[in-house]
C-alpha cells in the first residue's frame, strides 16, 4: 500500500485595513531606472509576512496550491444605517477601486518564500471583497 501524504491547509487572518498592491514607483540613480514598491504596499506586505510566518509550514510548500482570499474593507462613513446593515449582512459589496486582484497581488508577493517557493504554484484562486466593521483579510492556502 502507498503512503498517505497529508495535504496541508493553512489559514490566517490579517487584521486592520487591507492595502492593495500599489503601482510600482520609479527613480533614477546613476542613469539607471529603479522600480520599487510604494511605501504603503511595502509596509503592508511586511505585516502580512509577519502574520503568515506564525502559520508557515516547517518547510516551504513546493506543489500546486489553491488560494482563497476574503478582503473585508471598512464600511464607508457616508453609508446610511440601512446601508451599513446591508453591508454587514453581505448584501452590499464593494464595487469601488481598488480591484480585487490588486489585493491578491500584494498577498501573493508577501507569501512567497514564507509559505511557498514561487507564485506560479498558485494554480487556483478565489478573491472576494466584502464590507465589515472589522476590516481584515482572511487567507486560506490549500495544497492540491
C-alpha positions as a printed Julia matrix, in Angstrom:
144×3 Matrix{Float64}:
   0.0    0.0     0.0
   1.18   3.54   -0.79
   1.8    6.05    1.93
  -0.87   8.63    2.5
   0.53  12.14    2.26
  -1.3   14.67    4.41
  -2.24  17.73    2.37
  -1.56  20.98    4.17
  -4.17  23.62    4.83
  -3.08  26.96    6.23
  -5.5   29.67    7.33
  -4.83  33.02    8.96
  -6.32  36.49    9.31
  -4.51  39.79    8.78
  -6.34  42.34   10.92
  -6.51  46.02   10.0
  -7.46  47.89    6.84
  -6.49  45.89    3.73
  -3.95  47.52    1.39
  -3.96  46.74   -2.31
  -0.72  46.4    -4.24
   0.14  49.89   -5.48
   1.66  50.73   -8.83
   5.45  50.43   -8.85
   7.26  53.74   -8.43
  10.37  54.64  -10.42
  13.5   56.54   -9.53
  16.79  57.07  -11.34
  20.19  56.57   -9.76
  23.39  56.86  -11.74
  21.48  56.9   -15.02
  19.64  53.64  -14.17
  15.92  53.36  -13.61
  14.95  51.53  -10.45
  11.4   50.34   -9.78
  10.2   49.95   -6.21
   7.03  49.32   -4.22
   5.19  52.31   -2.77
   5.84  52.53    1.0
   2.25  51.68    1.96
   2.32  48.46   -0.14
   5.77  47.51    1.17
   4.77  48.04    4.81
   1.56  46.05    4.37
   3.42  43.13    2.75
   5.86  43.11    5.68
   2.86  42.94    8.05
   1.28  40.07    6.04
   4.65  38.23    6.06
   4.83  38.61    9.84
   1.32  37.2    10.37
   1.87  34.41    7.81
   5.2   33.4     9.37
   3.33  32.42   12.55
   1.33  29.88   10.47
   4.04  28.92    7.97
   4.91  25.25    7.38
   8.26  23.93    8.66
   9.46  23.82    5.05
   8.18  25.73    2.01
   5.37  24.04    0.1
   6.55  23.08   -3.38
   3.45  21.61   -5.07
   0.34  23.17   -6.63
  -1.8   25.36   -4.39
  -5.28  26.8    -4.1
  -5.52  30.27   -2.59
  -8.69  31.82   -1.15
  -8.62  35.47   -0.1
 -11.53  37.32    1.51
 -10.96  41.07    1.76
 -13.1   42.9     4.33
 -12.97  46.64    3.7
 -14.18  49.24    6.21
 -17.77  50.38    5.8
 -17.79  53.96    4.43
 -18.79  56.62    6.98
 -21.21  58.06    4.39
 -23.41  54.91    4.46
 -26.88  55.24    5.98
 -27.88  52.87    8.82
 -29.8   50.77    6.31
 -26.76  50.53    4.02
 -24.5   49.64    6.98
 -26.88  46.79    7.89
 -26.91  45.55    4.28
 -23.09  45.79    4.08
 -22.6   43.8     7.3
 -25.05  41.15    6.04
 -23.07  40.77    2.81
 -25.97  42.1     0.72
 -23.99  45.18   -0.3
 -20.5   44.58   -1.7
 -17.64  46.98   -2.53
 -17.6   47.75   -6.26
 -15.15  50.64   -5.95
 -11.41  50.6    -6.52
  -9.03  49.01   -5.69
  -9.7   45.88   -7.75
  -9.84  42.5    -6.0
  -6.81  41.27   -7.98
  -4.65  44.13   -6.63
  -5.28  42.86   -3.1
  -4.38  39.37   -4.33
  -1.07  40.53   -5.84
   0.11  42.01   -2.55
  -0.86  38.89   -0.58
   0.85  36.57   -3.08
   4.03  38.68   -3.04
   4.08  38.58    0.76
   3.65  34.79    0.95
   6.47  33.93   -1.48
   9.36  32.33    0.45
   7.22  32.29    3.61
   4.63  29.63    2.71
   5.58  28.6    -0.85
   8.6   28.82   -3.14
   7.07  30.64   -6.1
   3.79  32.38   -7.03
   3.49  30.1   -10.07
   2.49  27.27   -7.68
  -0.84  29.03   -7.14
  -3.0   27.29   -9.74
  -6.45  28.09   -8.37
  -7.59  31.4    -6.88
 -10.7   32.85   -5.27
 -10.8   36.51   -4.2
 -13.83  38.23   -2.67
 -14.39  41.79   -1.47
 -16.77  42.46    1.42
 -17.57  45.24    3.85
 -17.12  44.85    7.59
 -16.96  46.89   10.8
 -13.76  44.87   11.43
 -11.53  45.35    8.36
  -9.24  42.4     7.67
  -8.02  39.9     5.1
  -8.71  36.2     5.58
  -6.3   33.9     3.77
  -6.66  30.17    3.17
  -4.0   28.11    1.39
  -4.73  24.53    0.38
  -2.28  22.05   -1.06
  -3.8   20.34   -4.1
